Amino acid sequence: MKSIFRIFLLILLGLVVLTACAPAFVQSLVGPLPDEAQNLIFILLTAAVTWALLKLSVFFKVDLSGYANAVAVALAPIIVAMIERWLAVIPPAFDNIVLTIIHLIVLLVGSIGTFFLLQRKAPRLR
């Protein structure tokens, strides 16, 4: 149990260091992601972190669900910065195509989420 606690503290320290370095990454980027894509990343990251913290809560027998938004807010700029870095490699001639693809991904994920939500909340619509 002591080694698991040390690993957890090491991961937490890593998150703090990454969070402290995130503004430097964000400031050095060429072009920003569209707001819709940033919102999608934040929503998906919040869902993933909430799920992971619920699983860790069961494992450690401690309620960690209150930290989901804080961890997601800390990780979202880092992931957005990484994606923007990858997008900076694409030549400017393809900006419109990349923007269209990003909007299609956002629409696809939103429509899939709406479909599953309607199936769960309104079973008579199946």
C-alpha positions, 0 to 999 in steps of 0.5 A: 500500500505504501508503494502505491501511495508513493506512485500516486504522489509521483504522478501528482507531482508530475501533473503539477510540473506539467501544469506549471509548464503549460502556459509556456507551451500555449504561448509558443504556438502558431495558431489556435484550435477552434473554440469548438475543438477546445471545448470538445477536448475539455469535455472528453477529458473531464469525462475520462478523468471523472471515470478514472477518479471513480475507479481510483476511488474504489481502489483506494476507498477514498472519494476523489470525485471532487477533483475531476474538474481541477485535474481536467482544467490542468490537463486540457491546456496541455493536450490542446497545446500538443494538438496545436503543435501537431497542427502547426506542421501542416502547411498553411495551404491546407488550413481550410481543409483541416478546419473542416475536418476538425468541425466534422469531428466535433459534429460527429462526437456530438451527434454520437453523444446525443444519440446515446443520451436519447437512447438512455433517457427516452427508450420509447424512441428506439 
